C-alpha cells in the first residue's frame, strides 16, 4: 500500500508558559553542586533525576537547569538513578536527611516514588516534579509539575497517523516505553485512545515495550511482525524516536519498504528528524529538553518562595512545554530544530 502525503497542521499543543531558554553551562551528575550567583537568599535543592550526561536528553536538560539555578540563587545537588527505582529511593533518603529547601524529582518509575514523597512531606520539604509526572494519588504530596503533556504527545502522534491514513483500513504495531514509567503509560494511552476515537479504521494489532532504546525496540517489532503476520502490518507507532528507529530497522531486516508504511513517533530528535526528511518517518512531536531542565528549577523556586502551594490547587502548579507536530512540511524549520 502506498501512502499519500497530505498537508498536515503544524500547530502544536499549547504551552501554559512560554519562557526564554537559558544558555548552556557545564554540569556534573552524581552529587554535583552548582555555585549560585550572589542573591538575597540562597536555597539548597536536590535534583533527583533518572538520567544525566549518560543520555542524550539529559545532556541537554542539565545545562539550562544549572544556569537557571545559578540565576535564582539555588545550589543544586544532582543525582542520577539510571531509572533504578531502588537507587532513586536511596538517593531520596539521602536528600531528605540533608534537609534541603526543596527537591526536584524526575521519577524513574512512578510506582516507586510514593515513600519518597511521603517522607519529604513529613519533613516539610517541597517537591516539584519534572519531566514525568507522578501517579494521580501522589499529586497532592507535590507542589507542581513541569514537562511534557505526555498524554497529549501520544494523542498528537495519533492525529498525524489518522491524517496520513485517511479512510484506508490498515493494521499497525505499537512500541511503548519502559513498563511502569508514567510517560510511557500516558503516551501509549494518548495514542491508543485517539486512534480509537478519530480513526477506528486503524487497528493496533500488537503492543510491546521497547524500553526507550533502539535494540530492544527492534527485537520487539520483529516479534510482533512474526506474531501478527508481516502481511497484516502497514504501519507503526513508537513512543519515541529512538524506539521508532529500532522498529524501522526491524522492517528493513525483512526487506519491507519503509517508505510505503505509515509511521509516527515522538521527540523530533537528532535521530528522528532526518527520518522525517527522508520519508521513513511520517511525523513526530517536538520535545525541548532545554525547556524541561530550566522549568524544573523555575518550578521548585516557585514552591520554595510560596508562589505555588502543595496539592496543585493553584494555576501556577502545572507548566506544559510546547509540543508542535513535525512532518515533511516543516521538518527543516528552525523553530523545531532538534535539541537532543
C-alpha positions as CSV (number, residue, x, y, z in Angstrom):
1,X,0.0,0.0,0.0
2,X,1.5,3.4,-1.0
3,X,0.8,6.2,1.5
4,X,-0.2,9.6,0.3
5,X,1.4,12.7,1.6
6,X,-1.3,15.3,2.6
7,X,-0.9,18.6,4.2
8,X,-0.7,18.3,8.0
9,X,-1.3,21.0,10.5
10,X,1.8,22.1,12.3
11,X,0.1,23.7,15.2
12,X,1.2,22.0,18.4
13,X,-0.2,21.5,21.9
14,X,-0.5,25.0,23.5
15,X,2.1,25.7,26.2
16,X,0.9,27.1,29.5
17,X,4.1,29.1,29.8
18,X,6.5,30.5,27.2
19,X,9.9,31.1,28.6
20,X,13.3,32.1,27.2
21,X,15.8,29.3,27.3
22,X,18.9,29.7,29.4
23,X,22.4,29.4,28.0
24,X,24.5,26.3,28.5
25,X,26.8,25.6,31.4
26,X,28.7,22.6,32.5
27,X,27.1,20.1,34.8
28,X,28.4,17.2,36.9
29,X,25.9,14.3,37.5
30,X,26.5,12.4,40.8
31,X,26.4,14.6,43.8
32,X,27.4,17.7,41.7
33,X,26.9,21.1,43.2
34,X,26.5,24.4,41.5
35,X,27.7,27.7,43.0
36,X,24.9,30.2,42.8
37,X,25.4,33.8,41.8
38,X,25.1,36.3,44.7
39,X,21.4,36.6,45.7
40,X,19.4,37.9,48.6
41,X,18.5,34.4,49.5
42,X,20.3,31.1,48.7
43,X,18.4,27.8,48.5
44,X,19.7,24.2,48.8
45,X,17.9,21.9,46.4
46,X,18.4,18.2,45.5
47,X,17.6,17.2,41.9
48,X,16.8,13.5,41.9
49,X,17.0,12.5,38.2
50,X,16.9,9.1,36.4
51,X,19.5,10.2,33.8
52,X,22.1,12.8,33.1
53,X,25.1,13.0,30.7
54,X,24.8,9.3,30.1
55,X,21.7,10.0,27.9
56,X,21.2,12.5,25.0
57,X,18.2,14.1,26.7
58,X,19.9,14.6,30.0
59,X,22.9,16.1,28.3
60,X,20.8,19.0,27.1
61,X,18.5,19.0,30.1
62,X,21.2,19.7,32.6
63,X,23.0,22.9,31.4
64,X,19.8,25.1,31.4
65,X,18.9,23.6,34.8
66,X,22.3,24.6,36.2
67,X,22.3,28.0,34.6
68,X,18.8,28.9,35.9
69,X,19.7,27.6,39.4
70,X,22.7,29.9,39.5
71,X,20.5,32.8,38.3
72,X,17.9,32.2,41.1
73,X,20.4,31.6,43.9
74,X,19.9,27.8,44.1
75,X,22.7,25.4,45.0
76,X,21.9,22.1,43.2
77,X,22.9,18.6,44.2
78,X,22.2,16.4,41.2
79,X,21.9,12.6,41.3
80,X,21.3,10.0,38.5
81,X,19.5,6.8,39.4
82,X,19.7,5.4,35.8
83,X,15.9,4.5,36.1
84,X,16.6,2.2,39.0
85,X,13.7,2.7,41.4
86,X,15.6,1.3,44.4
87,X,18.5,3.5,43.7
88,X,16.3,6.6,43.4
89,X,14.6,5.7,46.7
90,X,18.0,5.6,48.4
91,X,19.0,8.9,46.8
92,X,15.8,10.4,48.2
93,X,16.6,9.2,51.7
94,X,20.0,10.9,51.5
95,X,18.3,14.1,50.2
96,X,15.8,14.2,53.0
97,X,18.4,13.6,55.6
98,X,20.3,16.6,54.3
99,X,17.2,18.8,55.0
100,X,17.3,20.9,51.8
101,X,15.0,23.7,51.0
102,X,13.4,21.8,48.1
103,X,13.6,18.7,45.9
104,X,13.2,18.3,42.2
105,X,12.1,14.8,41.4
106,X,12.1,13.3,37.9
107,X,10.6,9.9,38.7
108,X,12.4,7.0,37.1
109,X,9.4,4.8,38.0
110,X,6.2,6.4,39.1
111,X,5.0,3.4,41.0
112,X,8.1,3.5,43.4
113,X,8.2,7.2,44.5
114,X,5.3,7.3,47.0
115,X,7.6,6.7,50.0
116,X,10.0,9.4,48.9
117,X,7.1,11.9,48.5
118,X,5.6,10.9,51.9
119,X,8.9,11.3,53.7
120,X,9.6,14.7,52.1
121,X,6.1,15.9,53.0
122,X,6.6,14.8,56.6
123,X,9.9,16.7,56.7
124,X,8.2,19.8,55.3
125,X,10.3,19.8,52.1
126,X,8.5,20.9,49.0
127,X,8.8,18.6,45.9
128,X,8.5,19.8,42.3
129,X,8.0,17.1,39.7
130,X,9.9,17.3,36.4
131,X,9.5,15.6,33.0
132,X,7.5,12.5,34.1
133,X,4.5,13.1,36.4
134,X,3.6,11.1,39.4
135,X,0.5,8.9,39.7
136,X,-2.7,10.7,40.4
137,X,-2.8,9.6,44.1
138,X,0.6,11.1,44.7
139,X,-0.1,14.5,43.2
140,X,-1.4,16.1,46.5
141,X,2.0,15.5,48.0
142,X,3.7,17.6,45.4
143,X,3.9,21.4,44.7
144,X,3.6,21.1,40.9
145,X,4.8,19.7,37.6
146,X,6.7,20.9,34.6
147,X,7.4,18.9,31.5
148,X,5.6,17.2,28.7
149,X,1.8,16.7,28.4
150,X,2.7,13.0,27.8
151,X,-0.9,12.0,27.0
152,X,-1.2,14.9,24.6
153,X,2.0,13.9,22.9
154,X,0.6,10.4,22.2
155,X,-2.7,12.0,21.0
156,X,-0.9,14.4,18.7
157,X,1.2,11.5,17.2
158,X,-2.1,9.6,16.7
159,X,-3.6,12.7,14.9
160,X,-0.8,12.6,12.4
161,X,-1.4,8.9,11.9
162,X,-5.1,9.4,11.3
163,X,-4.5,12.3,8.8
164,X,-2.0,10.4,6.7
165,X,-4.0,7.2,6.7
166,X,-7.3,8.8,5.7
167,X,-10.1,6.2,5.2
168,X,-7.7,3.3,4.5
169,X,-8.2,0.1,6.6
170,X,-4.7,-0.7,8.0
171,X,-3.1,-2.6,10.8
172,X,-0.2,-1.3,12.8
173,X,2.1,-2.3,15.7
174,X,2.8,-0.1,18.7
175,X,6.1,0.2,20.6
176,X,5.7,1.6,24.1
177,X,8.3,2.9,26.5
178,X,9.5,1.4,29.8
179,X,6.9,-0.5,31.7
180,X,5.9,1.3,34.9
181,X,7.1,4.7,33.6
182,X,4.4,7.3,33.7
183,X,5.5,8.9,30.4
184,X,5.3,5.6,28.7
185,X,1.9,4.8,30.1
186,X,0.4,8.2,29.2
187,X,1.9,8.3,25.7
188,X,0.6,4.9,25.0
189,X,-2.9,5.7,26.3
190,X,-3.0,9.0,24.4
191,X,-2.1,7.3,21.1
192,X,-4.4,4.3,21.6
193,X,-7.5,6.3,22.7
194,X,-7.1,8.9,20.0
195,X,-6.8,6.4,17.2
196,X,-9.9,4.6,18.6
197,X,-11.8,7.9,18.6
198,X,-10.5,9.6,15.4
199,X,-9.7,6.7,13.0
200,X,-11.1,3.3,14.1
201,X,-10.1,2.1,10.6
202,X,-6.6,1.9,12.0
203,X,-6.2,-1.3,14.0
204,X,-3.5,-1.7,16.6
205,X,-2.6,-5.4,16.1
206,X,0.0,-5.7,18.9
207,X,1.9,-3.7,21.5
208,X,5.2,-4.3,23.3
209,X,7.6,-2.2,25.4
210,X,10.8,-1.0,23.7
211,X,12.3,0.3,27.0
212,X,13.4,3.6,25.3
213,X,16.2,2.0,23.3
214,X,16.6,1.0,19.7
215,X,17.9,-2.5,20.2
216,X,15.1,-3.7,22.4
217,X,12.6,-2.0,20.1
218,X,14.0,-3.7,17.0
219,X,13.5,-7.1,18.8
220,X,10.0,-6.1,20.0
221,X,9.0,-5.0,16.5
222,X,10.4,-8.2,14.9
223,X,8.5,-10.3,17.4
224,X,5.2,-8.5,16.7
225,X,5.7,-8.8,13.0
226,X,6.1,-12.6,13.5
227,X,3.1,-12.9,15.8
228,X,0.6,-11.0,13.7
229,X,2.0,-11.7,10.3
230,X,4.1,-9.3,8.2
231,X,1.4,-9.2,5.5
232,X,-1.1,-7.7,8.0
233,X,1.1,-4.7,9.1
234,X,1.1,-1.5,7.2
235,X,2.4,0.9,9.9
236,X,3.8,1.5,13.3
237,X,3.7,3.9,16.2
238,X,6.6,4.2,18.7
239,X,6.6,6.3,21.8
240,X,9.9,8.0,21.0
241,X,12.3,8.4,18.0
242,X,15.0,6.1,19.4
243,X,12.4,3.3,19.5
244,X,11.0,4.1,16.1
245,X,14.5,3.8,14.7
246,X,14.7,0.3,16.1
247,X,11.3,-0.6,14.7
248,X,12.2,0.8,11.3
249,X,15.3,-1.4,11.3
250,X,13.1,-4.4,12.1
251,X,11.1,-3.7,8.9
252,X,14.2,-3.2,6.9
253,X,15.7,-6.5,8.1
254,X,12.7,-8.2,6.4
255,X,13.1,-6.2,3.2
256,X,9.9,-4.3,3.8
257,X,9.8,-0.9,2.0
258,X,9.6,1.5,5.0
259,X,8.5,4.5,2.7
260,X,5.3,2.6,2.0
261,X,4.4,2.3,5.7
262,X,2.5,4.7,8.0
263,X,4.9,5.6,10.9
264,X,4.7,8.2,13.6
265,X,6.6,8.9,16.8
266,X,7.5,11.5,19.5
267,X,10.7,13.6,20.0
268,X,11.9,15.2,16.8
269,X,15.4,14.3,18.0
270,X,18.7,14.3,16.1
271,X,17.8,10.7,15.2
272,X,14.2,11.2,14.3
273,X,14.3,14.5,12.5
274,X,16.3,13.2,9.5
275,X,14.0,10.2,9.2
276,X,11.1,12.7,8.7
277,X,13.2,14.4,6.0
278,X,13.9,11.1,4.2
279,X,10.3,10.0,4.3
280,X,10.9,7.0,6.5
281,X,9.0,8.6,9.4
282,X,5.8,10.4,8.6
283,X,5.6,12.6,11.7
284,X,6.9,13.1,15.2
285,X,6.2,15.5,18.1
286,X,8.9,18.1,19.0
287,X,10.1,17.9,22.6
288,X,12.5,20.5,24.0
289,X,14.9,19.2,26.7
290,X,16.3,22.7,27.5
291,X,12.9,24.0,28.4
292,X,12.4,20.9,30.6
293,X,15.6,21.4,32.6
294,X,15.1,25.2,33.1
295,X,11.5,25.0,34.1
296,X,12.2,22.3,36.7
297,X,14.2,25.0,38.6
298,X,11.6,27.7,38.0
299,X,9.0,25.3,39.5
300,X,10.9,24.5,42.6
301,X,11.8,28.1,43.1
302,X,8.1,29.0,43.0
303,X,7.4,26.2,45.5
304,X,10.1,27.4,47.9
305,X,9.0,31.1,47.7
306,X,5.3,30.4,48.2
307,X,4.3,31.2,44.6
308,X,2.7,27.7,44.3
309,X,1.2,25.5,47.0
310,X,1.2,21.8,47.9
311,X,-1.6,19.9,46.3
312,X,-1.6,21.7,42.9
313,X,-4.8,23.7,43.7
314,X,-3.4,26.8,42.1
315,X,-3.0,27.7,38.4
316,X,0.8,28.0,38.7
317,X,1.3,24.4,39.6
318,X,1.4,22.8,36.1
319,X,3.7,24.0,33.2
320,X,3.4,22.1,29.9
321,X,6.1,22.6,27.3
322,X,5.1,23.4,23.7
323,X,4.9,20.2,21.6
324,X,4.4,21.1,17.9
325,X,3.8,18.4,15.3
326,X,6.7,17.8,12.9
327,X,6.1,16.4,9.4
328,X,7.6,16.6,5.9
329,X,6.0,20.1,5.7
330,X,8.1,21.7,8.4
331,X,10.8,19.2,9.5
332,X,13.6,21.6,8.5
333,X,12.1,24.7,10.2
334,X,14.4,26.3,12.7
335,X,11.6,26.7,15.2
336,X,11.5,22.9,15.6
337,X,15.3,22.2,15.3
338,X,16.3,19.1,17.2
339,X,18.0,19.6,20.6
340,X,19.0,16.1,21.6
